[in-house]
Amino acid sequence: MANGVLILAEVADGAIASVTQELIGAAQRLNAGPVSAMLLGSGVEVAAAKITGVEKTYVVDDAALADYTTDGFTQAAAAVAKEADPAVILLGQTNIGRDLGPALAYRLGTAVAMDTIALEMQDGRLHSTRPAYGGNARAVNSFSATPAIATVRPKSQNAAEGGSAGAVAKVAFDASGIRTKVVDRKVATAEGVRLEDAEVVVAGGRGLGGPEGFAQIEELAHMLGGAVGASRAVADLGWRPVAEQVGLTGKVVSPTLYIAVAISGASQHMAGCSGSKNIVAINKDADANIFKTSRFGIVGDFKVVMPALVAAVKKVQAEG
């Protein structure tokens, strides 16, 4: 009988990604049985000892998984699911999780709830809550199939603290079914903190008028130890790289502080930042939608507001 919660552990730059401990924390709070992890990739077995708070870590370590491919990771994850027989599988709403979740659900003949921000068990069934209509409403999904699969928005869950590493179980993997192969990889260089991990994000929109308007965005983000974000319009125009796009078709961020400069606040953009603890909006249009979801708002031209804001931050930092 299916029992327990299985989470997907991810490795980033050789280290266990922060979303992993967040998933373990969410799994522990479900009280749905033992918590286990699956670690997929090439040369990842040594990282298994760094995953704490689980009873067991299932490892599929194979050269064929050196690069992420949908069919390769789906086959490996399905092999782990068959051995672990979990009632619930949790993945991060990351580049891997948002692709693997639906594929794995189809392979296992079950369903998946994407981009969830809250999870609970009721009468033995998983209930997941996710934002809907650009964050203006919340939808609660329940599952009748097993295992119930959900992808979880990063930073929406408190990470598990403490605990010890569980036993390691190696799972056999047949790579003959992999139909795709990565033939080239281009790494986008980025300075400073990653957008998804930033506690502060300063984002700019089309209202900046051009790429030169991001000079002050970058300056403020650097001063606050944060990252630069952009609206889809900005990315489409080529003013900023697509990797900085925040929104429904871009990155989903949940920083402590999100400063939106010259962003109107369309539902597609808000779907990517509505999980922010504090949103500060700067826009010259007093009727802009962004003010409806902002904790603080400044009505004014960014060309006037931003220099004053940068000067104020410099003063505060200088005073210690």
C-alpha positions as CSV (number, residue, x, y, z in Angstrom):
1,M,0.0,0.0,0.0
2,A,1.3,3.4,-0.9
3,N,2.7,5.3,2.0
4,G,4.9,8.3,2.8
5,V,6.2,11.2,0.9
6,L,8.9,11.2,-1.8
7,I,10.6,14.4,-2.7
8,L,12.9,15.3,-5.6
9,A,16.3,16.5,-4.4
10,E,18.0,18.8,-6.8
11,V,21.7,19.6,-7.1
12,A,22.9,23.1,-8.2
13,D,26.6,23.9,-8.8
14,G,27.6,20.7,-7.0
15,A,25.5,21.5,-3.8
16,I,22.0,20.5,-2.7
17,A,19.6,23.2,-3.9
18,S,17.8,25.1,-1.2
19,V,14.4,24.0,-2.5
20,T,15.3,20.5,-1.4
21,Q,15.1,21.2,2.3
22,E,12.0,23.3,1.7
23,L,10.3,20.2,0.1
24,I,11.5,18.0,3.1
25,G,10.0,20.5,5.5
26,A,6.7,20.5,3.6
27,A,6.7,16.7,3.5
28,Q,7.4,16.4,7.3
29,R,4.4,18.7,8.1
30,L,2.1,16.5,6.0
31,N,2.4,13.7,8.5
32,A,1.7,11.3,5.7
33,G,4.3,8.7,6.7
34,P,8.0,8.4,6.2
35,V,9.8,11.0,4.2
36,S,12.3,9.9,1.5
37,A,14.2,11.7,-1.3
38,M,15.2,10.7,-4.8
39,L,18.5,12.0,-6.2
40,L,18.9,11.7,-10.0
41,G,22.0,12.6,-12.1
42,S,25.6,11.7,-12.8
43,G,28.1,11.7,-10.0
44,V,25.5,12.7,-7.5
45,E,25.8,9.8,-5.0
46,V,28.3,11.7,-2.9
47,A,25.7,14.4,-2.4
48,A,23.2,12.0,-0.8
49,A,24.9,12.4,2.6
50,K,24.1,16.1,2.5
51,I,20.3,15.5,2.4
52,T,19.0,15.5,6.0
53,G,15.6,15.0,7.5
54,V,14.7,11.9,5.4
55,E,14.6,8.2,6.3
56,K,16.0,7.1,3.0
57,T,17.5,8.6,-0.2
58,Y,17.1,6.7,-3.4
59,V,19.9,7.4,-5.8
60,V,20.0,6.9,-9.6
61,D,23.5,7.8,-10.6
62,D,24.2,7.2,-14.2
63,A,26.2,8.9,-16.9
64,A,23.1,9.0,-19.1
65,L,21.6,11.5,-16.6
66,A,24.5,14.0,-16.7
67,D,22.3,16.4,-18.6
68,Y,18.6,16.8,-17.8
69,T,16.3,15.3,-20.4
70,T,12.6,14.8,-20.0
71,D,12.5,11.1,-20.9
72,G,15.7,10.3,-19.0
73,F,14.7,11.8,-15.7
74,T,11.1,10.6,-16.1
75,Q,12.3,7.0,-16.6
76,A,14.6,7.3,-13.6
77,A,12.0,8.9,-11.3
78,A,9.4,6.3,-12.3
79,A,11.9,3.6,-11.3
80,V,12.3,5.2,-7.9
81,A,8.5,5.6,-7.5
82,K,8.0,1.9,-8.2
83,E,10.4,0.9,-5.5
84,A,9.5,3.5,-2.9
85,D,5.7,3.3,-3.6
86,P,4.9,6.7,-2.1
87,A,1.5,8.2,-1.5
88,V,2.7,11.7,-2.4
89,I,5.6,13.0,-4.6
90,L,6.8,16.6,-4.3
91,L,9.0,18.5,-6.7
92,G,10.1,22.1,-6.7
93,Q,8.5,24.5,-9.2
94,T,11.9,24.8,-10.8
95,N,13.1,24.4,-14.4
96,I,13.4,20.7,-13.8
97,G,10.3,20.2,-11.6
98,R,7.9,22.1,-13.8
99,D,8.9,19.9,-16.8
100,L,9.3,16.6,-14.9
101,G,6.1,16.8,-12.8
102,P,3.6,16.5,-15.7
103,A,5.7,13.9,-17.5
104,L,6.1,11.7,-14.4
105,A,2.3,12.0,-13.7
106,Y,1.5,10.8,-17.1
107,R,4.0,7.9,-16.8
108,L,2.5,6.8,-13.5
109,G,-1.1,7.3,-14.6
110,T,-1.9,9.9,-12.0
111,A,-2.3,13.7,-11.7
112,V,-0.2,16.7,-10.9
113,A,-0.9,20.1,-9.3
114,M,1.5,22.8,-10.4
115,D,3.0,25.7,-8.5
116,T,1.4,24.9,-5.2
117,I,2.0,27.2,-2.2
118,A,0.2,25.2,0.5
119,L,-0.3,21.5,1.2
120,E,-2.2,19.4,3.7
121,M,-3.7,15.9,4.1
122,Q,-7.4,15.5,4.6
123,D,-9.0,12.1,5.0
124,G,-5.9,10.5,3.6
125,R,-5.9,12.7,0.4
126,L,-3.5,15.4,-0.5
127,H,-5.1,18.9,-0.9
128,S,-2.9,21.5,-2.6
129,T,-3.5,25.2,-2.9
130,R,-2.2,27.2,-5.9
131,P,-2.6,30.8,-7.0
132,A,-5.1,31.3,-9.8
133,Y,-6.1,34.2,-12.1
134,G,-2.7,35.9,-11.7
135,G,-2.7,35.5,-7.9
136,N,-6.1,37.1,-7.5
137,A,-7.7,33.9,-6.3
138,R,-6.6,30.5,-4.9
139,A,-7.6,27.1,-6.1
140,V,-7.6,24.0,-3.9
141,N,-7.1,20.7,-5.6
142,S,-7.6,17.2,-4.2
143,F,-6.4,13.9,-5.6
144,S,-8.2,10.6,-6.0
145,A,-5.3,8.9,-7.8
146,T,-2.0,7.7,-6.2
147,P,0.6,8.9,-6.0
148,A,-0.5,12.5,-5.8
149,I,2.1,14.7,-7.4
150,A,2.6,18.4,-6.8
151,T,5.3,20.9,-7.7
152,V,5.9,23.4,-4.9
153,R,6.8,27.1,-5.4
154,P,10.3,27.9,-4.0
155,K,10.3,29.8,-0.7
156,S,6.6,29.1,-0.1
157,Q,7.6,26.5,2.6
158,N,9.7,26.6,5.7
159,A,12.8,24.5,5.2
160,A,13.5,21.5,7.4
161,E,16.1,22.1,10.0
162,G,18.4,19.6,11.6
163,G,18.0,15.9,11.3
164,S,20.3,13.3,10.0
165,A,21.0,11.8,6.6
166,G,19.0,8.7,5.8
167,A,20.1,5.4,4.4
168,V,21.1,5.4,0.8
169,A,19.5,3.0,-1.7
170,K,20.7,2.6,-5.2
171,V,18.1,2.1,-7.9
172,A,18.7,0.3,-11.2
173,F,18.2,2.4,-14.3
174,D,17.8,1.3,-17.9
175,A,19.1,4.1,-20.1
176,S,18.2,2.4,-23.4
177,G,14.8,4.3,-23.5
178,I,16.4,7.7,-23.6
179,R,15.5,9.2,-27.0
180,T,17.0,12.7,-26.6
181,K,20.6,13.8,-26.2
182,V,22.0,17.2,-25.3
183,V,24.5,18.1,-28.0
184,D,25.5,21.6,-26.8
185,R,25.1,23.8,-23.7
186,K,25.6,27.5,-23.4
187,V,25.9,28.8,-19.9
188,A,24.6,32.3,-19.3
189,T,26.9,34.2,-17.1
190,A,25.3,36.0,-14.2
191,E,26.9,38.2,-11.5
192,G,25.7,38.3,-7.9
193,V,22.8,36.4,-6.4
194,R,20.5,34.2,-8.5
195,L,17.1,35.7,-9.1
196,E,15.3,32.7,-7.6
197,D,17.3,32.9,-4.4
198,A,17.4,36.6,-3.9
199,E,15.8,38.1,-0.8
200,V,15.6,41.4,-2.6
201,V,14.5,41.8,-6.3
202,V,14.4,45.2,-8.1
203,A,12.5,44.8,-11.3
204,G,11.9,47.1,-14.2
205,G,9.2,47.4,-16.8
206,R,8.6,48.8,-20.3
207,G,7.8,52.2,-18.6
208,L,11.6,52.7,-18.2
209,G,11.7,53.6,-21.8
210,G,14.7,51.7,-22.8
211,P,17.6,49.5,-21.6
212,E,19.4,52.6,-20.3
213,G,16.7,52.9,-17.7
214,F,18.0,49.8,-16.0
215,A,21.2,51.5,-14.8
216,Q,19.6,52.7,-11.6
217,I,17.7,49.4,-11.2
218,E,21.1,47.6,-11.2
219,E,22.6,50.2,-8.9
220,L,19.8,49.8,-6.3
221,A,19.8,46.0,-6.6
222,H,23.5,45.9,-6.0
223,M,23.3,48.2,-3.0
224,L,20.6,46.0,-1.4
225,G,22.4,42.8,-2.2
226,G,19.6,41.7,-4.5
227,A,18.9,40.7,-8.1
228,V,17.6,42.4,-11.1
229,G,14.2,41.3,-12.6
230,A,12.3,42.4,-15.7
231,S,8.8,42.2,-17.1
232,R,8.0,40.1,-20.2
233,A,7.7,43.2,-22.4
234,V,11.3,44.1,-21.4
235,A,12.6,40.7,-22.2
236,D,10.7,40.6,-25.5
237,L,12.2,43.9,-26.5
238,G,15.7,42.6,-25.8
239,W,16.4,45.2,-23.1
240,R,17.2,42.5,-20.6
241,P,18.0,38.7,-20.8
242,V,15.1,36.3,-20.7
243,A,16.7,34.7,-17.6
244,E,15.7,37.9,-15.7
245,Q,12.0,37.7,-16.7
246,V,9.5,37.5,-13.9
247,G,6.0,36.3,-14.5
248,L,3.8,33.5,-15.7
249,T,6.1,32.5,-18.5
250,G,9.3,33.5,-16.7
251,K,10.7,33.0,-13.2
252,V,8.5,32.8,-10.1
253,V,10.2,34.6,-7.2
254,S,9.2,35.0,-3.5
255,P,11.7,37.6,-2.0
256,T,11.3,39.5,1.2
257,L,11.3,42.7,-0.8
258,Y,10.2,43.2,-4.4
259,I,10.6,46.7,-5.9
260,A,8.6,47.1,-9.1
261,V,9.7,50.1,-11.1
262,A,7.6,51.3,-14.1
263,I,5.7,47.9,-14.1
264,S,1.9,48.1,-14.7
265,G,1.1,45.0,-12.8
266,A,-0.6,42.8,-15.4
267,S,-1.8,39.5,-14.1
268,Q,0.9,37.6,-16.0
269,H,3.6,39.5,-14.2
270,M,2.0,39.3,-10.8
271,A,1.8,35.5,-11.1
272,G,5.5,35.6,-10.9
273,C,5.9,37.8,-7.9
274,S,2.7,37.6,-5.9
275,G,4.4,35.5,-3.3
276,S,6.7,38.3,-2.3
277,K,6.4,39.3,1.4
278,N,6.6,43.1,0.6
279,I,6.0,44.7,-2.8
280,V,7.0,48.3,-3.3
281,A,5.6,49.9,-6.5
282,I,6.9,53.0,-8.3
283,N,4.8,54.1,-11.2
284,K,3.6,57.5,-12.5
285,D,0.1,56.1,-13.2
286,A,-1.9,56.3,-10.0
287,D,-4.4,53.8,-11.4
288,A,-1.8,51.1,-12.3
289,N,-2.8,47.7,-11.3
290,I,0.4,47.1,-9.4
291,F,-0.8,49.4,-6.6
292,K,-3.6,47.0,-5.8
293,T,-1.2,44.3,-4.6
294,S,1.6,46.5,-3.3
295,R,2.2,47.1,0.4
296,F,3.8,50.4,-0.3
297,G,3.4,52.6,-3.4
298,I,5.0,55.7,-4.8
299,V,3.2,57.6,-7.5
300,G,5.8,59.5,-9.6
301,D,8.2,59.4,-12.5
302,F,11.0,56.9,-11.9
303,K,13.5,59.4,-13.2
304,V,12.7,61.5,-10.1
305,V,11.9,58.8,-7.6
306,M,14.8,56.4,-8.2
307,P,17.7,58.9,-7.6
308,A,16.0,60.0,-4.4
309,L,15.6,56.4,-3.3
310,V,19.2,55.5,-4.2
311,A,20.4,58.5,-2.3
312,A,18.3,57.6,0.8
313,V,19.7,54.0,0.8
314,K,23.2,55.3,0.5
315,K,22.6,57.6,3.5
316,V,21.2,54.8,5.6
317,Q,24.1,52.5,4.8
318,A,26.6,55.2,5.5
319,E,25.1,55.8,8.9
320,G,25.6,52.1,9.7
